Amino acid sequence: MLFGLIMPKRDAAAFEQLCAPYSGMVYRHCLHMLKHPQDAEDAAQESMLRAFRAFSSFHGGGVATWLYRIAHNTCLDVLKSAHHRRESLLPEDFDAPDASPTPEDACMQSDENQRLWQLVQELPLPQQTVLNLYYGENMSYDAIARATGMLPGTVKSRLSRAKEALKEKLSENGNQADPSVVCSK
């Protein structure tokens, strides 16, 4: 165990016990923000490493919210980096690896859900984020507020605006699907 080499085994075991169950959530959020499986894997790993380094300052509470916040900030750092901006100028299909199905791929089995997620990707990132956290990760308004640093009222209004924008996109595309069913659970 790598963490045991850096931190006393007792603390490394506590970190692993508390945080390991959320590694999938961290990866899914990174994939949602970065759109590329390899970038998401790198960001998820960096997020868990940052969480591990900061674990001594974690004083309980919502582990998922704490990890989400770290992952979100890690992804923002990646999106701001010169390396990421340079790579994003390349064509979408440039040397693209044939990725195995991701958790999102498994979630988007039906055509309707796939169309919904495509429309969600066209929304501004803050709206995508609240939709993903609320419907994709089943987080409450309060948990989203803590994770993003927004007030709960802001989360509610942003989610409402995101759903309205999604409804408009659905009607523009001639689809009357229910946007509250963004992902089958």
TIRO-2110 file (N, C-alpha, C; in Angstrom, 1 decimal):
// TIRO-2110
0.9, -1.2, 0.0, N, 1, A
0.0, 0.0, 0.0, CA, 1, A
0.9, 1.2, 0.0, C, 1, A
0.8, 2.0, -1.0, N, 2, A
1.6, 3.2, -1.2, CA, 2, A
1.4, 4.2, -0.1, C, 2, A
0.1, 4.4, 0.3, N, 3, A
-0.2, 5.4, 1.3, CA, 3, A
0.5, 5.1, 2.7, C, 3, A
0.7, 3.8, 3.0, N, 4, A
1.3, 3.5, 4.2, CA, 4, A
2.8, 3.9, 4.3, C, 4, A
3.4, 4.1, 3.2, N, 5, A
4.8, 4.6, 3.1, CA, 5, A
4.9, 6.1, 3.5, C, 5, A
3.9, 6.8, 3.2, N, 6, A
3.9, 8.3, 3.4, CA, 6, A
3.4, 8.6, 4.7, C, 6, A
2.4, 8.0, 5.2, N, 7, A
1.7, 8.3, 6.4, CA, 7, A
1.6, 7.1, 7.3, C, 7, A
1.6, 7.3, 8.6, N, 8, A
1.5, 6.1, 9.5, CA, 8, A
0.3, 5.2, 9.0, C, 8, A
0.6, 3.8, 9.1, N, 9, A
-0.4, 2.9, 8.6, CA, 9, A
-1.8, 3.1, 9.2, C, 9, A
-1.9, 3.5, 10.4, N, 10, A
-3.2, 3.7, 11.0, CA, 10, A
-4.0, 4.8, 10.3, C, 10, A
-3.3, 5.9, 9.9, N, 11, A
-4.0, 7.0, 9.2, CA, 11, A
-4.3, 6.5, 7.7, C, 11, A
-3.3, 5.8, 7.1, N, 12, A
-3.5, 5.4, 5.7, CA, 12, A
-4.7, 4.4, 5.7, C, 12, A
-4.8, 3.5, 6.7, N, 13, A
-6.0, 2.6, 6.7, CA, 13, A
-7.3, 3.4, 6.9, C, 13, A
-7.3, 4.4, 7.7, N, 14, A
-8.5, 5.2, 7.9, CA, 14, A
-8.9, 5.9, 6.6, C, 14, A
-7.9, 6.5, 6.0, N, 15, A
-8.1, 7.2, 4.7, CA, 15, A
-8.8, 6.2, 3.7, C, 15, A
-8.1, 5.0, 3.6, N, 16, A
-8.6, 4.1, 2.6, CA, 16, A
-10.0, 3.6, 2.9, C, 16, A
-10.3, 3.4, 4.2, N, 17, A
-11.6, 2.9, 4.6, CA, 17, A
-12.7, 4.0, 4.3, C, 17, A
-12.4, 5.3, 4.6, N, 18, A
-13.4, 6.3, 4.4, CA, 18, A
-13.5, 6.8, 3.0, C, 18, A
-12.4, 6.8, 2.3, N, 19, A
-12.4, 7.5, 0.9, CA, 19, A
-12.5, 6.5, -0.3, C, 19, A
-12.0, 5.3, -0.1, N, 20, A
-12.0, 4.4, -1.3, CA, 20, A
-13.4, 4.1, -1.8, C, 20, A
-14.5, 4.0, -1.0, N, 21, A
-15.8, 3.8, -1.6, CA, 21, A
-16.2, 4.9, -2.6, C, 21, A
-15.6, 6.1, -2.5, N, 22, A
-16.0, 7.2, -3.3, CA, 22, A
-15.1, 7.4, -4.5, C, 22, A
-14.2, 6.6, -4.8, N, 23, A
-13.3, 6.7, -5.9, CA, 23, A
-14.1, 6.7, -7.2, C, 23, A
-15.1, 5.9, -7.4, N, 24, A
-15.9, 5.9, -8.6, CA, 24, A
-16.6, 7.2, -8.8, C, 24, A
-17.2, 7.8, -7.7, N, 25, A
-17.8, 9.1, -7.8, CA, 25, A
-16.8, 10.2, -8.3, C, 25, A
-15.6, 10.1, -7.7, N, 26, A
-14.5, 11.1, -8.1, CA, 26, A
-14.2, 10.9, -9.6, C, 26, A
-14.1, 9.7, -10.1, N, 27, A
-13.8, 9.5, -11.5, CA, 27, A
-14.9, 10.0, -12.4, C, 27, A
-16.1, 9.7, -12.0, N, 28, A
-17.3, 10.1, -12.8, CA, 28, A
-17.3, 11.6, -12.9, C, 28, A
-17.1, 12.3, -11.8, N, 29, A
-17.1, 13.7, -11.9, CA, 29, A
-16.0, 14.3, -12.8, C, 29, A
-14.8, 13.7, -12.6, N, 30, A
-13.7, 14.1, -13.5, CA, 30, A
-14.0, 13.9, -14.9, C, 30, A
-14.6, 12.7, -15.2, N, 31, A
-15.0, 12.4, -16.6, CA, 31, A
-16.0, 13.4, -17.1, C, 31, A
-17.0, 13.7, -16.3, N, 32, A
-18.0, 14.7, -16.6, CA, 32, A
-17.4, 16.1, -17.0, C, 32, A
-16.4, 16.5, -16.2, N, 33, A
-15.8, 17.8, -16.5, CA, 33, A
-14.8, 17.8, -17.6, C, 33, A
-14.0, 16.8, -17.7, N, 34, A
-12.9, 16.8, -18.6, CA, 34, A
-13.2, 16.1, -20.0, C, 34, A
-14.2, 15.2, -20.0, N, 35, A
-14.7, 14.6, -21.2, CA, 35, A
-13.9, 13.5, -21.8, C, 35, A
-12.7, 13.3, -21.3, N, 36, A
-11.8, 12.3, -21.8, CA, 36, A
-11.4, 11.3, -20.7, C, 36, A
-11.5, 10.0, -21.0, N, 37, A
-11.3, 9.0, -19.9, CA, 37, A
-9.9, 9.1, -19.4, C, 37, A
-8.8, 9.3, -20.2, N, 38, A
-7.5, 9.3, -19.7, CA, 38, A
-7.3, 10.5, -18.8, C, 38, A
-7.8, 11.7, -19.2, N, 39, A
-7.7, 12.9, -18.4, CA, 39, A
-8.4, 12.7, -17.1, C, 39, A
-9.6, 12.1, -17.2, N, 40, A
-10.4, 11.8, -16.0, CA, 40, A
-9.6, 10.9, -15.0, C, 40, A
-9.0, 9.9, -15.5, N, 41, A
-8.3, 9.0, -14.6, CA, 41, A
-7.1, 9.7, -14.0, C, 41, A
-6.4, 10.5, -14.7, N, 42, A
-5.3, 11.3, -14.1, CA, 42, A
-5.8, 12.3, -13.1, C, 42, A
-6.9, 13.0, -13.4, N, 43, A
-7.4, 13.9, -12.4, CA, 43, A
-8.0, 13.2, -11.2, C, 43, A
-8.6, 12.1, -11.4, N, 44, A
-9.2, 11.4, -10.2, CA, 44, A
-8.0, 10.9, -9.3, C, 44, A
-7.0, 10.4, -9.9, N, 45, A
-5.8, 10.0, -9.1, CA, 45, A
-5.2, 11.2, -8.4, C, 45, A
-5.0, 12.3, -9.1, N, 46, A
-4.5, 13.5, -8.5, CA, 46, A
-5.4, 13.9, -7.3, C, 46, A
-6.7, 13.9, -7.5, N, 47, A
-7.7, 14.3, -6.5, CA, 47, A
-7.5, 13.4, -5.3, C, 47, A
-7.4, 12.1, -5.4, N, 48, A
-7.3, 11.2, -4.3, CA, 48, A
-6.0, 11.5, -3.6, C, 48, A
-4.9, 11.8, -4.3, N, 49, A
-3.6, 12.1, -3.7, CA, 49, A
-3.7, 13.4, -2.9, C, 49, A
-4.4, 14.4, -3.5, N, 50, A
-4.6, 15.6, -2.7, CA, 50, A
-5.4, 15.4, -1.5, C, 50, A
-6.4, 14.6, -1.6, N, 51, A
-7.3, 14.3, -0.4, CA, 51, A
-6.4, 13.5, 0.6, C, 51, A
-5.6, 12.6, 0.2, N, 52, A
-4.7, 11.9, 1.1, CA, 52, A
-3.8, 12.9, 1.9, C, 52, A
-3.2, 13.8, 1.1, N, 53, A
-2.3, 14.7, 1.7, CA, 53, A
-3.0, 15.6, 2.7, C, 53, A
-4.3, 15.9, 2.5, N, 54, A
-5.0, 16.8, 3.3, CA, 54, A
-5.9, 16.1, 4.4, C, 54, A
-5.7, 14.8, 4.4, N, 55, A
-6.6, 14.0, 5.3, CA, 55, A
-6.4, 14.3, 6.8, C, 55, A
-5.3, 14.7, 7.2, N, 56, A
-5.1, 15.1, 8.6, CA, 56, A
-5.9, 16.3, 9.0, C, 56, A
-6.3, 17.2, 8.0, N, 57, A
-7.1, 18.3, 8.3, CA, 57, A
-8.6, 18.1, 8.1, C, 57, A
-8.9, 16.9, 7.7, N, 58, A
-10.4, 16.5, 7.6, CA, 58, A
-10.9, 16.2, 9.0, C, 58, A
-12.0, 16.9, 9.3, N, 59, A
-12.5, 16.8, 10.7, CA, 59, A
-13.9, 16.1, 10.7, C, 59, A
-14.1, 15.2, 9.8, N, 60, A
-15.4, 14.5, 9.7, CA, 60, A
-16.4, 15.3, 8.9, C, 60, A
-17.6, 14.8, 8.9, N, 61, A
-18.6, 15.4, 8.0, CA, 61, A
-18.8, 14.6, 6.8, C, 61, A
-19.2, 15.2, 5.7, N, 62, A
-19.5, 14.5, 4.5, CA, 62, A
-18.2, 14.2, 3.7, C, 62, A
-17.8, 13.0, 3.7, N, 63, A
-16.6, 12.6, 2.9, CA, 63, A
-16.9, 12.8, 1.5, C, 63, A
-18.0, 12.4, 1.0, N, 64, A
-18.3, 12.6, -0.5, CA, 64, A
-18.2, 14.0, -0.9, C, 64, A
-18.8, 14.9, -0.1, N, 65, A
-18.8, 16.3, -0.4, CA, 65, A
-17.3, 16.9, -0.4, C, 65, A
-16.5, 16.4, 0.6, N, 66, A
-15.2, 16.9, 0.7, CA, 66, A
-14.4, 16.4, -0.5, C, 66, A
-14.5, 15.1, -0.9, N, 67, A
-13.8, 14.5, -2.0, CA, 67, A
-14.3, 15.2, -3.3, C, 67, A
-15.6, 15.4, -3.5, N, 68, A
-16.1, 16.1, -4.7, CA, 68, A
-15.5, 17.4, -4.8, C, 68, A
-15.4, 18.2, -3.8, N, 69, A
-14.8, 19.5, -3.8, CA, 69, A
-13.4, 19.5, -4.3, C, 69, A
-12.6, 18.5, -3.8, N, 70, A
-11.2, 18.4, -4.2, CA, 70, A
-11.1, 18.0, -5.7, C, 70, A
-12.0, 17.1, -6.1, N, 71, A
-12.0, 16.6, -7.5, CA, 71, A
-12.4, 17.8, -8.4, C, 71, A
-13.4, 18.5, -8.0, N, 72, A
-13.8, 19.7, -8.8, CA, 72, A
-12.7, 20.7, -9.0, C, 72, A
-12.0, 21.0, -7.9, N, 73, A
-10.9, 22.0, -8.0, CA, 73, A
-9.8, 21.4, -8.8, C, 73, A
-9.5, 20.1, -8.7, N, 74, A
-8.4, 19.5, -9.5, CA, 74, A
-8.8, 19.6, -11.0, C, 74, A
-10.0, 19.4, -11.3, N, 75, A
-10.5, 19.5, -12.7, CA, 75, A
-10.4, 20.9, -13.2, C, 75, A
-10.7, 21.8, -12.4, N, 76, A
-10.6, 23.2, -12.8, CA, 76, A
-9.2, 23.6, -13.1, C, 76, A
-8.3, 23.1, -12.2, N, 77, A
-6.8, 23.3, -12.5, CA, 77, A
-6.4, 22.7, -13.8, C, 77, A
-6.9, 21.5, -14.1, N, 78, A
-6.5, 20.9, -15.4, CA, 78, A
-7.1, 21.7, -16.6, C, 78, A
-8.3, 22.1, -16.4, N, 79, A
-8.9, 22.9, -17.5, CA, 79, A
-8.2, 24.3, -17.7, C, 79, A
-7.6, 24.8, -16.7, N, 80, A
-6.9, 26.1, -16.8, CA, 80, A
-5.5, 25.9, -17.3, C, 80, A
-5.0, 24.7, -17.3, N, 81, A
-3.6, 24.5, -17.6, CA, 81, A
-3.3, 24.7, -19.1, C, 81, A
-2.1, 25.1, -19.4, N, 82, A
-1.7, 25.4, -20.8, CA, 82, A
-1.7, 24.1, -21.6, C, 82, A
-1.3, 23.0, -20.9, N, 83, A
-1.2, 21.7, -21.6, CA, 83, A
-2.6, 21.3, -22.1, C, 83, A
-3.6, 21.4, -21.2, N, 84, A
-5.0, 21.0, -21.6, CA, 84, A
-5.5, 21.9, -22.7, C, 84, A
-5.3, 23.2, -22.6, N, 85, A
-5.8, 24.1, -23.7, CA, 85, A
-5.1, 23.8, -25.0, C, 85, A
-3.9, 23.4, -25.0, N, 86, A
-3.2, 23.0, -26.2, CA, 86, A
-3.8, 21.8, -26.8, C, 86, A
-4.0, 20.8, -26.0, N, 87, A
-4.6, 19.5, -26.5, CA, 87, A
-6.0, 19.7, -26.9, C, 87, A
-6.8, 20.6, -26.3, N, 88, A
-8.2, 20.8, -26.7, CA, 88, A
-8.3, 21.4, -28.1, C, 88, A
-7.2, 21.9, -28.6, N, 89, A
-7.2, 22.4, -30.0, CA, 89, A
-7.2, 21.3, -31.1, C, 89, A
-6.7, 20.1, -30.6, N, 90, A
-6.6, 19.0, -31.6, CA, 90, A
-8.0, 18.5, -32.0, C, 90, A
-8.2, 17.9, -33.1, N, 91, A
-9.5, 17.4, -33.5, CA, 91, A
-9.9, 16.3, -32.5, C, 91, A
-11.2, 16.2, -32.4, N, 92, A
-11.8, 15.3, -31.4, CA, 92, A
-11.3, 13.8, -31.7, C, 92, A
-11.2, 13.4, -32.9, N, 93, A
-10.8, 12.1, -33.2, CA, 93, A
-9.3, 11.8, -33.4, C, 93, A
-8.5, 12.8, -33.0, N, 94, A
-7.0, 12.7, -33.1, CA, 94, A
-6.5, 11.6, -32.2, C, 94, A
-6.0, 10.6, -32.8, N, 95, A
-5.4, 9.5, -32.0, CA, 95, A
-6.2, 9.0, -30.8, C, 95, A
-7.5, 9.1, -31.0, N, 96, A
-8.4, 8.7, -29.9, CA, 96, A
-8.4, 7.2, -29.6, C, 96, A
-8.1, 6.8, -28.4, N, 97, A
-8.1, 5.4, -28.0, CA, 97, A
-9.5, 4.9, -28.0, C, 97, A
-9.6, 3.6, -28.3, N, 98, A
-10.9, 3.0, -28.2, CA, 98, A
-11.2, 2.6, -26.8, C, 98, A
-11.8, 3.5, -26.1, N, 99, A
-12.0, 3.4, -24.6, CA, 99, A
-13.1, 2.3, -24.3, C, 99, A
-12.9, 1.6, -23.3, N, 100, A
-13.9, 0.6, -22.9, CA, 100, A
-15.0, 1.4, -22.3, C, 100, A
-16.2, 0.8, -22.2, N, 101, A
-17.4, 1.5, -21.7, CA, 101, A
-17.1, 2.1, -20.3, C, 101, A
-17.5, 3.3, -20.1, N, 102, A
-17.3, 4.0, -18.8, CA, 102, A
-18.6, 3.8, -18.0, C, 102, A
-18.6, 4.2, -16.8, N, 103, A
-19.9, 4.2, -16.0, CA, 103, A
-21.0, 5.0, -16.7, C, 103, A
-20.6, 6.1, -17.3, N, 104, A
-21.6, 6.9, -18.0, CA, 104, A
-22.2, 6.2, -19.2, C, 104, A
-21.3, 5.4, -19.9, N, 105, A
-21.8, 4.6, -21.0, CA, 105, A
-22.9, 3.6, -20.6, C, 105, A
-22.6, 3.0, -19.5, N, 106, A
-23.5, 2.0, -18.9, CA, 106, A
-24.8, 2.7, -18.5, C, 106, A
-24.7, 3.9, -18.0, N, 107, A
-25.9, 4.6, -17.6, CA, 107, A
-26.8, 5.1, -18.8, C, 107, A
-26.1, 5.3, -19.9, N, 108, A
-26.9, 5.8, -21.1, CA, 108, A
-27.3, 4.7, -22.1, C, 108, A
-27.9, 3.7, -21.6, N, 109, A
-28.3, 2.5, -22.4, CA, 109, A
-29.3, 2.9, -23.4, C, 109, A
-30.3, 3.7, -23.0, N, 110, A
-31.4, 4.0, -23.9, CA, 110, A
-31.1, 5.2, -24.7, C, 110, A
-31.7, 5.2, -25.9, N, 111, A
-31.5, 6.4, -26.8, CA, 111, A
-31.9, 7.7, -26.2, C, 111, A
-33.0, 7.6, -25.5, N, 112, A
-33.6, 8.8, -24.9, CA, 112, A
-32.6, 9.4, -23.9, C, 112, A
-32.0, 8.6, -23.0, N, 113, A
-31.1, 9.1, -22.0, CA, 113, A
-29.8, 9.6, -22.7, C, 113, A
-29.4, 8.9, -23.8, N, 114, A
-28.2, 9.4, -24.5, CA, 114, A
-28.5, 10.8, -25.1, C, 114, A
-29.6, 11.0, -25.7, N, 115, A
-30.0, 12.3, -26.2, CA, 115, A
-30.0, 13.4, -25.2, C, 115, A
-30.6, 13.0, -24.0, N, 116, A
-30.6, 13.9, -22.9, CA, 116, A
-29.2, 14.3, -22.5, C, 116, A
-28.3, 13.4, -22.3, N, 117, A
-27.0, 13.7, -21.9, CA, 117, A
-26.2, 14.5, -22.9, C, 117, A
-26.5, 14.3, -24.2, N, 118, A
-25.9, 15.1, -25.2, CA, 118, A
-26.4, 16.6, -25.1, C, 118, A
-27.6, 16.7, -24.8, N, 119, A
-28.2, 18.1, -24.6, CA, 119, A
-27.6, 18.7, -23.4, C, 119, A
-27.4, 17.9, -22.3, N, 120, A
-26.9, 18.4, -21.1, CA, 120, A
-25.5, 19.0, -21.3, C, 120, A
-24.7, 18.3, -22.2, N, 121, A
-23.3, 18.7, -22.5, CA, 121, A
-23.3, 20.0, -23.2, C, 121, A
-24.4, 20.5, -23.8, N, 122, A
-24.4, 21.7, -24.5, CA, 122, A
-24.7, 22.9, -23.5, C, 122, A
-25.1, 22.6, -22.3, N, 123, A
-25.4, 23.6, -21.3, CA, 123, A
-24.1, 24.2, -20.7, C, 123, A
-24.2, 25.4, -20.2, N, 124, A
-23.0, 25.9, -19.5, CA, 124, A
-22.5, 25.0, -18.4, C, 124, A
-21.2, 24.9, -18.1, N, 125, A
-20.6, 24.0, -17.2, CA, 125, A
-21.3, 24.1, -15.8, C, 125, A
-21.6, 25.3, -15.2, N, 126, A
-22.3, 25.3, -13.9, CA, 126, A
-23.6, 24.6, -13.9, C, 126, A
-24.4, 24.7, -15.0, N, 127, A
-25.6, 24.0, -15.1, CA, 127, A
-25.4, 22.5, -15.2, C, 127, A
-24.4, 22.1, -16.0, N, 128, A
-24.1, 20.7, -16.2, CA, 128, A
-23.7, 20.1, -14.8, C, 128, A
-23.0, 20.9, -14.1, N, 129, A
-22.5, 20.4, -12.8, CA, 129, A
-23.6, 20.1, -11.8, C, 129, A
-24.5, 21.0, -11.7, N, 130, A
-25.6, 20.8, -10.7, CA, 130, A
-26.5, 19.7, -11.2, C, 130, A
-26.8, 19.6, -12.5, N, 131, A
-27.6, 18.4, -13.0, CA, 131, A
-26.9, 17.1, -12.7, C, 131, A
-25.6, 17.1, -13.0, N, 132, A
-24.8, 15.8, -12.7, CA, 132, A
-24.8, 15.5, -11.3, C, 132, A
-24.6, 16.4, -10.4, N, 133, A
-24.6, 16.1, -9.0, CA, 133, A
-25.9, 15.7, -8.4, C, 133, A
-27.0, 16.4, -8.9, N, 134, A
-28.3, 16.1, -8.4, CA, 134, A
-28.9, 14.8, -8.9, C, 134, A
-28.8, 14.6, -10.2, N, 135, A
-29.4, 13.4, -10.8, CA, 135, A
-28.4, 12.3, -10.9, C, 135, A
-27.2, 12.6, -11.3, N, 136, A
-26.2, 11.5, -11.5, CA, 136, A
-25.6, 11.0, -10.3, C, 136, A
-25.3, 11.9, -9.3, N, 137, A
-24.7, 11.4, -8.0, CA, 137, A
-25.7, 11.4, -6.9, C, 137, A
-26.9, 11.8, -7.1, N, 138, A
-28.0, 11.8, -6.1, CA, 138, A
-27.6, 12.6, -4.8, C, 138, A
-27.0, 13.7, -5.1, N, 139, A
-26.6, 14.6, -3.9, CA, 139, A
-27.8, 15.5, -3.6, C, 139, A
-28.0, 15.9, -2.4, N, 140, A
-29.0, 16.8, -2.0, CA, 140, A
-28.6, 18.3, -2.3, C, 140, A
-29.6, 19.2, -2.2, N, 141, A
-29.2, 20.6, -2.4, CA, 141, A
-28.1, 21.0, -1.4, C, 141, A
-28.3, 20.6, -0.2, N, 142, A
-27.3, 21.1, 0.8, CA, 142, A
-25.9, 20.5, 0.5, C, 142, A
-25.8, 19.2, 0.1, N, 143, A
-24.6, 18.6, -0.2, CA, 143, A
-23.9, 19.3, -1.4, C, 143, A
-24.7, 19.6, -2.4, N, 144, A
-24.2, 20.3, -3.6, CA, 144, A
-23.7, 21.7, -3.2, C, 144, A
-24.4, 22.3, -2.3, N, 145, A
-24.0, 23.7, -1.8, CA, 145, A
-22.7, 23.6, -1.1, C, 145, A
-22.5, 22.6, -0.2, N, 146, A
-21.3, 22.5, 0.5, CA, 146, A
-20.1, 22.1, -0.5, C, 146, A
-20.4, 21.3, -1.4, N, 147, A
-19.4, 20.8, -2.3, CA, 147, A
-18.9, 21.9, -3.3, C, 147, A
-19.8, 22.8, -3.7, N, 148, A
-19.5, 23.8, -4.7, CA, 148, A
-19.2, 25.2, -4.1, C, 148, A
-19.6, 25.3, -2.8, N, 149, A
-19.4, 26.6, -2.2, CA, 149, A
-20.5, 27.6, -2.5, C, 149, A
-21.6, 27.1, -3.1, N, 150, A
-22.8, 27.9, -3.3, CA, 150, A
-23.7, 27.9, -2.1, C, 150, A
-24.6, 28.8, -2.1, N, 151, A
-25.7, 28.8, -1.1, CA, 151, A
-26.7, 27.8, -1.6, C, 151, A
-27.5, 27.1, -0.6, N, 152, A
-28.5, 26.2, -1.1, CA, 152, A
-29.5, 26.8, -2.0, C, 152, A
-29.9, 28.1, -1.8, N, 153, A
-30.8, 28.8, -2.7, CA, 153, A
-30.3, 28.9, -4.1, C, 153, A
-29.0, 29.2, -4.2, N, 154, A
-28.3, 29.3, -5.5, CA, 154, A
-28.4, 28.0, -6.2, C, 154, A
-28.1, 26.9, -5.4, N, 155, A
-28.2, 25.5, -6.0, CA, 155, A
-29.6, 25.3, -6.6, C, 155, A
-30.6, 25.6, -5.8, N, 156, A
-32.0, 25.4, -6.3, CA, 156, A
-32.3, 26.2, -7.5, C, 156, A
-31.9, 27.4, -7.5, N, 157, A
-32.2, 28.3, -8.7, CA, 157, A
-31.4, 27.8, -9.9, C, 157, A
-30.1, 27.5, -9.7, N, 158, A
-29.3, 27.0, -10.8, CA, 158, A
-29.8, 25.7, -11.4, C, 158, A
-30.3, 24.8, -10.5, N, 159, A
-30.9, 23.6, -11.0, CA, 159, A
-32.2, 23.8, -11.7, C, 159, A
-33.0, 24.7, -11.2, N, 160, A
-34.2, 25.1, -11.9, CA, 160, A
-33.9, 25.7, -13.3, C, 160, A
-33.0, 26.6, -13.4, N, 161, A
-32.6, 27.2, -14.7, CA, 161, A
-32.0, 26.1, -15.6, C, 161, A
-31.3, 25.2, -15.1, N, 162, A
-30.7, 24.1, -15.9, CA, 162, A
-31.8, 23.2, -16.5, C, 162, A
-32.8, 22.9, -15.6, N, 163, A
-33.9, 22.1, -16.1, CA, 163, A
-34.7, 22.8, -17.2, C, 163, A
-34.9, 24.1, -17.0, N, 164, A
-35.6, 24.9, -18.0, CA, 164, A
-34.9, 25.0, -19.3, C, 164, A
-33.5, 25.2, -19.2, N, 165, A
-32.7, 25.2, -20.4, CA, 165, A
-32.8, 23.9, -21.1, C, 165, A
-32.7, 22.8, -20.4, N, 166, A
-32.8, 21.5, -20.9, CA, 166, A
-34.2, 21.3, -21.6, C, 166, A
-35.2, 21.7, -21.0, N, 167, A
-36.6, 21.6, -21.6, CA, 167, A
-36.6, 22.4, -22.9, C, 167, A
-36.0, 23.5, -22.9, N, 168, A
-36.0, 24.3, -24.2, CA, 168, A
-35.2, 23.6, -25.3, C, 168, A
-34.1, 23.0, -24.9, N, 169, A
-33.3, 22.2, -25.9, CA, 169, A
-34.1, 21.0, -26.4, C, 169, A
-34.8, 20.4, -25.5, N, 170, A
-35.6, 19.2, -25.9, CA, 170, A
-36.7, 19.6, -26.9, C, 170, A
-37.4, 20.8, -26.6, N, 171, A
-38.4, 21.2, -27.5, CA, 171, A
-37.9, 21.6, -28.8, C, 171, A
-36.7, 22.2, -28.8, N, 172, A
-36.1, 22.6, -30.1, CA, 172, A
-35.7, 21.4, -30.9, C, 172, A
-35.4, 20.3, -30.3, N, 173, A
-35.1, 19.1, -31.0, CA, 173, A
-36.3, 18.2, -31.2, C, 173, A
-37.5, 18.7, -30.9, N, 174, A
-38.7, 18.0, -31.1, CA, 174, A
-38.9, 16.8, -30.2, C, 174, A
-38.3, 16.8, -29.0, N, 175, A
-38.4, 15.7, -28.1, CA, 175, A
-39.1, 16.2, -26.8, C, 175, A
-40.0, 15.5, -26.3, N, 176, A
-40.8, 15.8, -25.1, CA, 176, A
-40.4, 15.0, -23.9, C, 176, A
-39.2, 14.5, -23.9, N, 177, A
-38.8, 13.6, -22.8, CA, 177, A
-38.7, 14.4, -21.5, C, 177, A
-38.9, 13.7, -20.4, N, 178, A
-38.8, 14.4, -19.1, CA, 178, A
-37.4, 14.6, -18.7, C, 178, A
-36.9, 15.8, -18.5, N, 179, A
-35.5, 16.1, -18.2, CA, 179, A
-35.2, 15.6, -16.8, C, 179, A
-36.2, 15.3, -15.9, N, 180, A
-35.9, 14.9, -14.6, CA, 180, A
-35.4, 13.5, -14.6, C, 180, A
-35.5, 12.8, -15.7, N, 181, A
-35.0, 11.4, -15.9, CA, 181, A
-33.7, 11.5, -16.7, C, 181, A
-32.8, 12.2, -16.2, N, 182, A
-31.5, 12.3, -16.9, CA, 182, A
-30.7, 11.0, -17.0, C, 182, A
-30.9, 10.2, -15.9, N, 183, A
-30.1, 9.0, -15.9, CA, 183, A
-31.0, 7.9, -15.2, C, 183, A
-31.1, 6.8, -15.8, N, 184, A
-31.9, 5.7, -15.1, CA, 184, A
-31.0, 5.3, -13.9, C, 184, A
-31.7, 5.0, -12.8, N, 185, A
-31.0, 4.7, -11.6, CA, 185, A
-31.2, 3.2, -11.2, C, 185, A
END
